[in-house]
Amino acid sequence: MKKSKQIRLIEVKSEVGAGTRGASLGIDAIKIAALDFRSSFFKSHRSINIPDDNAALFGLIESRYAKRIRSVLKMYERIGAATRDSLKDGKFPIVLSGDHSNAGGTIAGIKMAYPDSRLGIIWIDAHADLHTPYTTPSGNLHGMPLACALGEDNIENKVNDLDYETIELWEKLKNVGDISPKLEYRDLLFMTLRDFEEQENYLIKQNKVKNFTTSEIKKIGVTKICREALKHLSQCDKIYISFDADALDPTVSRGTGTPVKGGINEREAADIILELVQNERVCCLEFTEVNPTLDSENVMAETVFEILQKVVRQVEII
């Protein structure tokens, strides 16, 4: 009989890695959705709150190709410590996050807790997030967490010339937890990936990274896709799932910073996560990029809350 997992919610309202404002309000929007559903979820499940550094949004941008990287570094360290401690306490961390740059801190925390374990990542997202300061078109760090975890610079496709200070800070970011790389390409798997630049596509093709497209999910079915995903990561000791709200199709809601047509619907998203978390190797789950300022009637937050509630019920009875 499988042992149930006791969850620990970790709230991270940081949005310093995003280019569009508002993701810091996503967690409160999810809590409002819970109230609208008359749910006592957030009363029953207390959260650890990670201090943000969003005051930096009012300051000058020091690095053109790695905007607010000092603040992102702070967040990596804070999130990493909380994730590490939660895992060492025997908990199952569910991270509710502002922008997707925060995932780099979560990954660091998992590796700090399990330094000798092989980590697999299922990245449910419209975007690859494989840019680096050397290739980024925007300088926004929410497009770089996977490259950071992989210890990737992608110098072969360099388009930006970095100053020494940016290089130094990028190296520190990659090495949070004193482990780099934290992830191997063979242990990375995408779902619903559909929007990426040529520099990212180079890395995906060169390293033969698996991507289950939206059309494959709809054609093959969630159960089989999840079975294949877990088989693909069969050599991994631990698995982390990161769910970006833009994995959902904009017809569900546009309440996220970078919506892209061709995504999955809310039922498919819930079924995918529910299927995956049943695997005992899944040790951490993250929801990110809910932006109520871009939404109508809080639909995205309500959608994510419904998924969250179902997942927690599933995890606690496994």
N, C-alpha and C positions, 0 to 999 in steps of 0.2 A: 504493500500500500504506500502510495506517495505521501510524503509529508507536506502538510499545508505550509504556505508561506505567509509570514506576518509582514504586512507592508509597512513602509515608512514613507510618508509624503515629504518631499523636499521642494520648497517653493523658491524659485529664482526669478525675480522680477526684472532682472537686468536686460536692457535692450541696447547696450553700447556697441554691440557688433552689427546692428541692423542699419540699413539705409533709410528706412521709413519708420517714422515714430508711431508708437502706440502699442507695441507688443508687451510692454511692461504692464499694461492694463489687462492683459489676457487672463491672468490668474483670478483677478477680482471678477472679471466677466464670467468665468466658469463658476465661481462661487455664487454669483447672482443667478446664474442658470439653475444651480442647485436649489436656491430659495424659491425660484419660480416653479420648480417641480415639487416643492414642499418636501425636499429631501433633507435629512439630518446628516448627510454624508460627512460634511466638514466639521460637524460637531463630534461625530463618532470617530473620525480619523484626524487626529491632530497633525500639524505640519511643523517641520523645521524650516525656519525662514532664513535664507542666506542674504546678508546685507548686500545691496547693489551699489554700483558706482555710477548711477545715472546722472549725478550732478556733473559728470564729465561732459555730458552732452551740451552743456552751456559754455564749455571752454573751447579753446582753439584746437584744431586738428593738427597734431604735430607731425604725423606721418601720412603722406598722401596715399601710399599703397598699403597701409595697414592702420586704418583709422581707429584711434582710441585703443591701440594695442596695449598700452600700459594698464588701462582699465580692464581689458579682456584678460590680461595676465592675472590681475588680482582676482577676477571671478573664477578663472581656472583653479587657482589655489584654494579658494574658499569652497567651491563646489566639489573639488577633488577630495578635500578633507572630510566633508560631510558624507559624501558617497562612500568613501573608504570606511569611515567609522560605522556607517549604517550596515554595510556588508559584514564587517568584523563583528558587529553585534548580532549577526544572524538574521537581519531584516532583508526585505525585498524592497529596494528603493524605487519609488515612482516619482520621477522628477517632473514638476510642472514648471515650464521654463518660458521666459520671454522670447528672446531670439535664439536662433540655432547655433550661434557661436558657443553658447553655454555647454553644448554637448561635448566639446573638447574637454571641459572640466570633469564631466561625468565619466568619460572614458579614462581620464587620468586616475580618477578615484577607484575605478574598477581594477585597473592595473596595479595601483598601490595596495589594494586589498589582496589581490591575487597575482603577485609579480611573476610567479612561475607557471601560471596557467595560460593556455592559448585562447585568446579572445576572438570570438566571432561577432560581427556586427550586421544587423539587418536594418538597412537605412530606407525607411518608407517615406519617400520625398519626391517631389517633381524635379528637384535639382541635385546635382552631383556633389556640390560643396567640396570640390577638389582643387579649387584655385589656391594660389600662394601669393605672397606679396610680389613675386617676380612675374606673375601672369595675370593678376586681377585687373579687370576693367573698371572696377568701382572702388576698390580699397576697403570694402566692407567685410569684416571678419566672419560674418555669418555664412559667407561663401567659402570658408577655409577650414572648418573643423576636422574634416576627414583627412585632408592633406597634412594637417598638423599631427594627427594621430599616427599617420603613416610615416612621419618624418620626411615628407616629400617637399622638394623645392621646385621640381619641374624646370630645371635650368635649360633643358633642351628647347623649351618653348618660351623662354624669357622674352618679355616685352617691356619690362620696367627696370630701370636702374635704381637700386636702393642705396640709401645712405648707410653709413656704418651703424648708426644707432638703431635703425629699423632692422638691419640684419641681426644685430645683437639681441634685440627684443624677440624677434621671430625664433631665434635659436632657444631662448629661454622658454618661450611658449611651447615649443616642441618637446622640451625636456622637463616639463612640470612632472613632479613625482620621480625625477631622476631616472626615467625610463623612456627611451626612444630608439626605434619606433615602438609604439604600443599595439600596433596592428599590422598584419601582413595583407597584401592585396588578395591573396587566395582565400582569406577569411572575411572578406567584405562582400556583401550581397545587397543589391538595390531592388526595391519594388516601386513601380510607377514612375521611374526616372524617365523624363521626357523633355527636359530643358537644360542644355549645357553648352558651353563654348568649345571651340576646337581644341584648346589647350587641355581641357578636361577629357574630351573625347580621346585624345592621344593616350592619356594614362589609362583610360578604361579599356581601349583596344589593345595597347601594348601589354597590359597585365591581365587581359581576358577576364575582366570583372563581370560577374553574372548580374543580369538585370531581368526581372520578371516584369514585363510591360503590363499596362492596364488591359490591353486586348488579350494577352495570355491569361491574365487572372480571370477575365470574363469568359473566355473560351474553355479553359481547362478546369476552372473552378477553384475555390479557395482551399478546400481540403487537400487537393492534390498539389497545388502550388506550395502550400506550407510544408507538406511532406517532403517535397523536392528541395525546398529551401533548407530544411533541417538536415537533410541528407547531404547537401552541398557543404554544410558546416559540421559534418559528422566528426571531424578530427579536433574540433574546438572543445575546450573544457567548460567555457563560460560563453554565454551569448547575451548581448545587449541589443535592445530594440529601440530605435529612435523614430518617432512618428511626427512628421512635420504636417501641420494642418493643410499645407498646399498640396499634399498627396490627394486630397479630395478635389473633385471637379468643381469649378466655379459655379455650376448650376446648383450645387448644394449650398454654398455660401461663398462670398468674396471677402470674408473677414480674416484675411491673412495678407501679409505684405507683398507676396509675389505669386498671385494665382496664375495657374496655367491650365488651359483647357485639355481635356483628355484624361482626367483623373478618375479615381474610383468613387463610388457612392458611399454613404455613411454605413449602410449595411455591410458592404464588402470590407470596409475598414475595420469595423467591429469584429467581424468574423475572422479576419486575418489575425488580428491581435489576440483574440480569444483562443484561436487554434494554436498560435505560437507559444503563448505563456504557459500552456499545459506542459511544455517540455521542461524537465527538471534542470536543464542547463541554463535556461533563461534566468538571469540574475538581476536584471535591471531594465526598467522601461521609462521612456521619456516622451512627454507631449510638449510640443513647442510651436511658436509662431501664430498663436491666436491673437488677432488684432481687432478689438471691438470698434475702433475708430473707423475702420473700413467696412464695417458690417451693417446689416439692417436687421433690427429687432433681435440682436444677439444670437443669431442662428448658429454661427460657427461655435461659439462657446457652449451652446446647448447641445450641439452635436458631439463635441468633444467630451462634455460631461457625461452624456449618456454612454459613450464608449468607456470612459473611465470607470463609471459605476459598475458596468457589466464586467469589466476586467478585474476589478477588485473583488467582486463576488466570486469570480472564477478562481482567482489566485488563492483566496482564503479557504476554498473548499478542496483544493487539489490534494 
